[in-house]
Amino acid sequence: MPRRANLDLFRCVLSDMTLRACLVLILVCTTPGFSAPRPMLVVLQPTGQVRNALPVLTPHREAAAVDRVLTHGFSGRLVRLYAMEQEYLGQATGVAPEPAYLLLSTRQGGFPQFGFYLDDQAKTSAGWVDLHRSSSLAGRFGAMDQIFPHELLHVILHSP
Ligand SMILES: [Zn+2]
């Protein structure tokens, strides 16, 4: 992972932060025992199918290790922020809250995305993050536990 990515990471986080995100982040940091009734993170894998120009994704068969790491530490904080943002948007717009979705794909780069099918269920506006499945989970620069929260913040900032 080049040094540029690190600079981009900080630049994006600092320049893109909205007041709403800041306020919610403060809430996450200061509210003990916040918990959502649904799973806050769902790890997905590709099916290779496309429906109505959207990828068809399915729950990952070996999500436990990824889920355990990404729902803790800084990544876990962003996952909880995402849950609170979804709850806020749900109350403001009536759109049902979604968990944070992470697709482990064969694409390089790490991207915030919108719209997919969860098996047969259309989620045309739900946000998701696309990371390469062979990325390191943690413990080195550019690992999933650094990139996933970064991309999840992009999803928050670009939520419809
Ligand atoms: Zn970025």
Residues whose N, C-alpha, C, O or C-beta is under 5 A from the ligand:
A	BS01	ZN	D8 C12
